[in-house]
Amino acid sequence: MKIYIAIFSLFVVAPLFAQKSWKLKKNKDDIKIYVKSTNSSSLKVLKAEMTVKSSLEAVLDVILDGDELQDWNYKALDSKLLRKASEDDYLIWLALDLPWPVRNRDVVIALKVRRITDGVVKIDISSASDRFAIQDDYYRITTFEGYWLLEQQGNTVHITHQIFGDPGGSIPNWIINSTITRAPFYNFKALKKLVE
């Protein structure tokens, strides 16, 4: 059951959710993971943070490399860059492995890169399920949103990843909420290894 949270490995939450207090759920290996409730869903919102010894561009390159996402996203089966309209506009597909009898999931992700300053980049993430054909082997995730925030601080980059998503289907929300820290923790560990 702990694998159900895998669908949250790449997405982040937008400001439309009611603001409530963050609760620290995991603090290990210099990775902090917080959750909070919202007024609009029984599913939790998640935020993960860490600082890596790297450059902003190196971290950005890994996050935007749609063809390699399966190498560092928890329980990912496959991924590909579907379209790169510009340096700021990406469309990515990601397939995720869930345990039998739950059907494997896939997601289509629109990424919009915004350079706030020379040392701060925000990547807005939204559902784009209608921009790629339904795949017979997967149940399509259609509800997710959020962002990555990358902040260069000297020779380090502070990474914030906020997410909200609903895998759909018959997975109980209490299972998702009870395992919500697993995927982002392993994703962050793998991301850190790649960029440092």
Phi and psi restraints in degrees (value plus and minus 20) as a CYANA .aco file:
   2 LYS   PHI     -83.7   -43.7
   2 LYS   PSI     -37.3     2.7
   3 ILE   PHI     -96.5   -56.5
   3 ILE   PSI     -38.2     1.8
   4 TYR   PHI     -76.2   -36.2
   4 TYR   PSI     -48.4    -8.4
   5 ILE   PHI     -93.2   -53.2
   5 ILE   PSI     -26.9    13.1
   6 ALA   PHI     -74.5   -34.5
   6 ALA   PSI     -50.5   -10.5
   7 ILE   PHI     -83.9   -43.9
   7 ILE   PSI     -35.5     4.5
   8 PHE   PHI    -108.2   -68.2
   8 PHE   PSI     -16.7    23.3
   9 SER   PHI     -82.6   -42.6
   9 SER   PSI     -42.9    -2.9
  10 LEU   PHI    -136.6   -96.6
  10 LEU   PSI     -32.6     7.4
  11 PHE   PHI    -127.0   -87.0
  11 PHE   PSI     146.6   186.6
  12 VAL   PHI    -163.8  -123.8
  12 VAL   PSI     138.0   178.0
  13 VAL   PHI    -110.7   -70.7
  13 VAL   PSI     124.7   164.7
  14 ALA   PHI    -116.6   -76.6
  14 ALA   PSI     145.9   185.9
  15 PRO   PHI     -90.8   -50.8
  15 PRO   PSI     -23.1    16.9
  16 LEU   PHI     -89.8   -49.8
  16 LEU   PSI     -34.8     5.2
  17 PHE   PHI     -99.8   -59.8
  17 PHE   PSI     125.2   165.2
  18 ALA   PHI     -78.5   -38.5
  18 ALA   PSI     116.4   156.4
  19 GLN   PHI    -101.5   -61.5
  19 GLN   PSI     101.0   141.0
  20 LYS   PHI    -148.7  -108.7
  20 LYS   PSI     155.9   195.9
  21 SER   PHI     -94.1   -54.1
  21 SER   PSI     115.9   155.9
  22 TRP   PHI     -95.3   -55.3
  22 TRP   PSI     122.4   162.4
  23 LYS   PHI    -139.1   -99.1
  23 LYS   PSI     105.3   145.3
  24 LEU   PHI     -90.8   -50.8
  24 LEU   PSI      99.1   139.1
  25 LYS   PHI    -125.7   -85.7
  25 LYS   PSI     -45.6    -5.6
  26 LYS   PHI    -170.0  -130.0
  26 LYS   PSI     115.8   155.8
  27 ASN   PHI    -162.2  -122.2
  27 ASN   PSI      72.9   112.9
  28 LYS   PHI    -169.3  -129.3
  28 LYS   PSI     122.2   162.2
  29 ASP   PHI      34.1    74.1
  29 ASP   PSI      18.3    58.3
  30 ASP   PHI      43.2    83.2
  30 ASP   PSI       3.1    43.1
  31 ILE   PHI    -136.3   -96.3
  31 ILE   PSI     106.5   146.5
  32 LYS   PHI    -133.4   -93.4
  32 LYS   PSI     112.9   152.9
  33 ILE   PHI    -146.5  -106.5
  33 ILE   PSI     106.8   146.8
  34 TYR   PHI    -137.1   -97.1
  34 TYR   PSI     134.2   174.2
  35 VAL   PHI    -153.8  -113.8
  35 VAL   PSI     138.7   178.7
  36 LYS   PHI    -173.3  -133.3
  36 LYS   PSI     137.8   177.8
  37 SER   PHI    -107.3   -67.3
  37 SER   PSI     142.4   182.4
  38 THR   PHI    -149.5  -109.5
  38 THR   PSI     146.4   186.4
  39 ASN   PHI    -102.9   -62.9
  39 ASN   PSI     -32.6     7.4
  40 SER   PHI    -121.6   -81.6
  40 SER   PSI     -27.8    12.2
  41 SER   PHI    -177.0  -137.0
  41 SER   PSI     132.7   172.7
  42 SER   PHI    -102.4   -62.4
  42 SER   PSI     -28.9    11.1
  43 LEU   PHI     -99.2   -59.2
  43 LEU   PSI     127.9   167.9
  44 LYS   PHI    -104.2   -64.2
  44 LYS   PSI     133.5   173.5
  45 VAL   PHI    -112.3   -72.3
  45 VAL   PSI     125.1   165.1
  46 LEU   PHI    -144.2  -104.2
  46 LEU   PSI     123.7   163.7
  47 LYS   PHI    -156.1  -116.1
  47 LYS   PSI     109.3   149.3
  48 ALA   PHI    -140.7  -100.7
  48 ALA   PSI     123.1   163.1
  49 GLU   PHI    -158.9  -118.9
  49 GLU   PSI     124.4   164.4
  50 MET   PHI    -181.6  -141.6
  50 MET   PSI     144.6   184.6
  51 THR   PHI    -140.4  -100.4
  51 THR   PSI     113.5   153.5
  52 VAL   PHI    -141.9  -101.9
  52 VAL   PSI     131.7   171.7
  53 LYS   PHI    -106.1   -66.1
  53 LYS   PSI      74.1   114.1
  54 SER   PHI    -186.4  -146.4
  54 SER   PSI    -195.7  -155.7
  55 SER   PHI    -125.3   -85.3
  55 SER   PSI     135.4   175.4
  56 LEU   PHI     -78.4   -38.4
  56 LEU   PSI     -62.5   -22.5
  57 GLU   PHI     -84.0   -44.0
  57 GLU   PSI     -57.4   -17.4
  58 ALA   PHI     -85.1   -45.1
  58 ALA   PSI     -62.5   -22.5
  59 VAL   PHI     -86.7   -46.7
  59 VAL   PSI     -63.7   -23.7
  60 LEU   PHI     -79.8   -39.8
  60 LEU   PSI     -62.5   -22.5
  61 ASP   PHI     -79.9   -39.9
  61 ASP   PSI     -60.6   -20.6
  62 VAL   PHI     -88.1   -48.1
  62 VAL   PSI     -65.7   -25.7
  63 ILE   PHI     -83.3   -43.3
  63 ILE   PSI     -56.0   -16.0
  64 LEU   PHI    -108.4   -68.4
  64 LEU   PSI     -23.8    16.2
  65 ASP   PHI    -103.0   -63.0
  65 ASP   PSI      65.7   105.7
  66 GLY   PHI     -80.9   -40.9
  66 GLY   PSI     -49.7    -9.7
  67 ASP   PHI     -94.0   -54.0
  67 ASP   PSI     -34.8     5.2
  68 GLU   PHI    -135.5   -95.5
  68 GLU   PSI     -13.9    26.1
  69 LEU   PHI     -79.1   -39.1
  69 LEU   PSI     -53.7   -13.7
  70 GLN   PHI     -84.3   -44.3
  70 GLN   PSI     -38.1     1.9
  71 ASP   PHI     -94.8   -54.8
  71 ASP   PSI     -40.7    -0.7
  72 TRP   PHI    -153.0  -113.0
  72 TRP   PSI     -19.4    20.6
  73 ASN   PHI    -114.8   -74.8
  73 ASN   PSI     111.4   151.4
  74 TYR   PHI     -77.7   -37.7
  74 TYR   PSI     105.8   145.8
  75 LYS   PHI      41.5    81.5
  75 LYS   PSI       3.2    43.2
  76 ALA   PHI     -97.8   -57.8
  76 ALA   PSI     116.8   156.8
  77 LEU   PHI    -114.6   -74.6
  77 LEU   PSI     -57.1   -17.1
  78 ASP   PHI    -182.3  -142.3
  78 ASP   PSI     139.2   179.2
  79 SER   PHI    -178.0  -138.0
  79 SER   PSI     136.0   176.0
  80 LYS   PHI    -179.9  -139.9
  80 LYS   PSI     128.8   168.8
  81 LEU   PHI     -99.0   -59.0
  81 LEU   PSI      96.9   136.9
  82 LEU   PHI    -103.9   -63.9
  82 LEU   PSI     -57.3   -17.3
  83 ARG   PHI    -181.5  -141.5
  83 ARG   PSI     120.7   160.7
  84 LYS   PHI    -144.6  -104.6
  84 LYS   PSI      76.6   116.6
  85 ALA   PHI     -92.7   -52.7
  85 ALA   PSI     -50.3   -10.3
  86 SER   PHI    -183.3  -143.3
  86 SER   PSI    -197.4  -157.4
  87 GLU   PHI     -87.7   -47.7
  87 GLU   PSI     -31.0     9.0
  88 ASP   PHI    -136.7   -96.7
  88 ASP   PSI     -14.2    25.8
  89 ASP   PHI    -159.8  -119.8
  89 ASP   PSI      91.1   131.1
  90 TYR   PHI    -147.4  -107.4
  90 TYR   PSI     128.6   168.6
  91 LEU   PHI    -147.6  -107.6
  91 LEU   PSI     101.9   141.9
  92 ILE   PHI    -148.7  -108.7
  92 ILE   PSI     124.9   164.9
  93 TRP   PHI    -134.9   -94.9
  93 TRP   PSI     117.3   157.3
  94 LEU   PHI    -157.3  -117.3
  94 LEU   PSI     111.6   151.6
  95 ALA   PHI    -129.6   -89.6
  95 ALA   PSI     120.3   160.3
  96 LEU   PHI    -146.6  -106.6
  96 LEU   PSI     120.4   160.4
  97 ASP   PHI    -111.8   -71.8
  97 ASP   PSI      97.3   137.3
  98 LEU   PHI    -135.3   -95.3
  98 LEU   PSI     132.4   172.4
  99 PRO   PHI     -92.6   -52.6
  99 PRO   PSI     125.6   165.6
 100 TRP   PHI     -77.4   -37.4
 100 TRP   PSI     120.4   160.4
 101 PRO   PHI    -114.1   -74.1
 101 PRO   PSI     -11.3    28.7
 102 VAL   PHI     -91.8   -51.8
 102 VAL   PSI     115.6   155.6
 103 ARG   PHI     -91.5   -51.5
 103 ARG   PSI     120.1   160.1
 104 ASN   PHI     -80.0   -40.0
 104 ASN   PSI     131.1   171.1
 105 ARG   PHI    -130.0   -90.0
 105 ARG   PSI     137.4   177.4
 106 ASP   PHI    -157.8  -117.8
 106 ASP   PSI     139.2   179.2
 107 VAL   PHI    -159.9  -119.9
 107 VAL   PSI     127.0   167.0
 108 VAL   PHI    -135.7   -95.7
 108 VAL   PSI     104.1   144.1
 109 ILE   PHI    -138.6   -98.6
 109 ILE   PSI     105.7   145.7
 110 ALA   PHI    -117.4   -77.4
 110 ALA   PSI     105.5   145.5
 111 LEU   PHI    -133.8   -93.8
 111 LEU   PSI     108.9   148.9
 112 LYS   PHI    -139.7   -99.7
 112 LYS   PSI      97.5   137.5
 113 VAL   PHI    -113.2   -73.2
 113 VAL   PSI     108.0   148.0
 114 ARG   PHI    -144.5  -104.5
 114 ARG   PSI     103.0   143.0
 115 ARG   PHI    -111.4   -71.4
 115 ARG   PSI      83.5   123.5
 116 ILE   PHI     -90.7   -50.7
 116 ILE   PSI     -68.7   -28.7
 117 THR   PHI    -161.7  -121.7
 117 THR   PSI    -196.0  -156.0
 118 ASP   PHI     -81.0   -41.0
 118 ASP   PSI     -47.8    -7.8
 119 GLY   PHI    -132.7   -92.7
 119 GLY   PSI      -9.8    30.2
 120 VAL   PHI    -155.5  -115.5
 120 VAL   PSI     105.9   145.9
 121 VAL   PHI    -148.5  -108.5
 121 VAL   PSI     114.9   154.9
 122 LYS   PHI    -137.2   -97.2
 122 LYS   PSI     113.8   153.8
 123 ILE   PHI    -133.5   -93.5
 123 ILE   PSI      87.0   127.0
 124 ASP   PHI    -100.0   -60.0
 124 ASP   PSI     117.9   157.9
 125 ILE   PHI    -144.5  -104.5
 125 ILE   PSI     114.5   154.5
 126 SER   PHI    -166.3  -126.3
 126 SER   PSI     141.9   181.9
 127 SER   PHI     -88.5   -48.5
 127 SER   PSI     119.3   159.3
 128 ALA   PHI    -159.5  -119.5
 128 ALA   PSI      22.1    62.1
 129 SER   PHI     -82.2   -42.2
 129 SER   PSI     -45.3    -5.3
 130 ASP   PHI    -103.6   -63.6
 130 ASP   PSI     -18.7    21.3
 131 ARG   PHI    -121.6   -81.6
 131 ARG   PSI     -12.2    27.8
 132 PHE   PHI    -171.5  -131.5
 132 PHE   PSI     116.6   156.6
 133 ALA   PHI     -78.8   -38.8
 133 ALA   PSI     124.6   164.6
 134 ILE   PHI     -80.2   -40.2
 134 ILE   PSI     115.2   155.2
 135 GLN   PHI    -119.2   -79.2
 135 GLN   PSI     108.3   148.3
 136 ASP   PHI     -78.6   -38.6
 136 ASP   PSI     -50.7   -10.7
 137 ASP   PHI    -100.9   -60.9
 137 ASP   PSI     -25.0    15.0
 138 TYR   PHI    -152.8  -112.8
 138 TYR   PSI     132.7   172.7
 139 TYR   PHI    -114.0   -74.0
 139 TYR   PSI     103.4   143.4
 140 ARG   PHI     -99.0   -59.0
 140 ARG   PSI     105.7   145.7
 141 ILE   PHI    -101.1   -61.1
 141 ILE   PSI     108.9   148.9
 142 THR   PHI    -138.5   -98.5
 142 THR   PSI     -33.5     6.5
 143 THR   PHI    -132.4   -92.4
 143 THR   PSI      86.5   126.5
 144 PHE   PHI    -188.4  -148.4
 144 PHE   PSI     135.0   175.0
 145 GLU   PHI    -190.3  -150.3
 145 GLU   PSI     142.7   182.7
 146 GLY   PHI     133.7   173.7
 146 GLY   PSI    -166.1  -126.1
 147 TYR   PHI    -185.9  -145.9
 147 TYR   PSI     142.3   182.3
 148 TRP   PHI    -127.0   -87.0
 148 TRP   PSI     122.2   162.2
 149 LEU   PHI    -146.9  -106.9
 149 LEU   PSI     100.9   140.9
 150 LEU   PHI    -135.3   -95.3
 150 LEU   PSI     105.3   145.3
 151 GLU   PHI    -148.5  -108.5
 151 GLU   PSI      93.1   133.1
 152 GLN   PHI     -91.1   -51.1
 152 GLN   PSI     108.5   148.5
 153 GLN   PHI    -152.7  -112.7
 153 GLN   PSI      67.6   107.6
 154 GLY   PHI      47.6    87.6
 154 GLY   PSI    -143.7  -103.7
 155 ASN   PHI    -116.4   -76.4
 155 ASN   PSI      -0.5    39.5
 156 THR   PHI    -147.4  -107.4
 156 THR   PSI     144.0   184.0
 157 VAL   PHI    -147.2  -107.2
 157 VAL   PSI     104.6   144.6
 158 HIS   PHI    -108.3   -68.3
 158 HIS   PSI     106.2   146.2
 159 ILE   PHI    -133.6   -93.6
 159 ILE   PSI     106.1   146.1
 160 THR   PHI    -139.8   -99.8
 160 THR   PSI     111.7   151.7
 161 HIS   PHI    -150.7  -110.7
 161 HIS   PSI      91.6   131.6
 162 GLN   PHI    -131.0   -91.0
 162 GLN   PSI     116.5   156.5
 163 ILE   PHI    -162.0  -122.0
 163 ILE   PSI     129.1   169.1
 164 PHE   PHI    -164.7  -124.7
 164 PHE   PSI     112.2   152.2
 165 GLY   PHI    -178.1  -138.1
 165 GLY   PSI     139.5   179.5
 166 ASP   PHI    -149.9  -109.9
 166 ASP   PSI      96.2   136.2
 167 PRO   PHI     -89.0   -49.0
 167 PRO   PSI     -33.6     6.4
 168 GLY   PHI      51.1    91.1
 168 GLY   PSI    -196.3  -156.3
 169 GLY   PHI      52.7    92.7
 169 GLY   PSI    -170.2  -130.2
 170 SER   PHI    -125.9   -85.9
 170 SER   PSI      -2.0    38.0
 171 ILE   PHI     -94.7   -54.7
 171 ILE   PSI     101.2   141.2
 172 PRO   PHI     -83.2   -43.2
 172 PRO   PSI     120.3   160.3
 173 ASN   PHI     -81.1   -41.1
 173 ASN   PSI     -52.8   -12.8
 174 TRP   PHI     -85.8   -45.8
 174 TRP   PSI     -50.5   -10.5
 175 ILE   PHI     -89.0   -49.0
 175 ILE   PSI     -65.0   -25.0
 176 ILE   PHI     -80.2   -40.2
 176 ILE   PSI     -68.1   -28.1
 177 ASN   PHI     -84.2   -44.2
 177 ASN   PSI     -54.3   -14.3
 178 SER   PHI     -95.6   -55.6
 178 SER   PSI     -36.5     3.5
 179 THR   PHI    -138.9   -98.9
 179 THR   PSI      -3.3    36.7
 180 ILE   PHI     -84.8   -44.8
 180 ILE   PSI     -42.4    -2.4
 181 THR   PHI    -107.1   -67.1
 181 THR   PSI     -33.5     6.5
 182 ARG   PHI     -84.4   -44.4
 182 ARG   PSI     -76.2   -36.2
 183 ALA   PHI     -81.5   -41.5
 183 ALA   PSI     -69.9   -29.9
 184 PRO   PHI     -83.4   -43.4
 184 PRO   PSI     -52.2   -12.2
 185 PHE   PHI     -83.8   -43.8
 185 PHE   PSI     -69.0   -29.0
 186 TYR   PHI     -89.2   -49.2
 186 TYR   PSI     -54.3   -14.3
 187 ASN   PHI     -82.1   -42.1
 187 ASN   PSI     -64.3   -24.3
 188 PHE   PHI     -86.0   -46.0
 188 PHE   PSI     -60.1   -20.1
 189 LYS   PHI     -81.0   -41.0
 189 LYS   PSI     -63.5   -23.5
 190 ALA   PHI     -89.5   -49.5
 190 ALA   PSI     -59.5   -19.5
 191 LEU   PHI     -82.7   -42.7
 191 LEU   PSI     -63.5   -23.5
 192 LYS   PHI     -80.0   -40.0
 192 LYS   PSI     -61.9   -21.9
 193 LYS   PHI     -83.5   -43.5
 193 LYS   PSI     -56.2   -16.2
 194 LEU   PHI     -91.4   -51.4
 194 LEU   PSI     -55.6   -15.6
 195 VAL   PHI    -117.4   -77.4
 195 VAL   PSI     -36.4     3.6
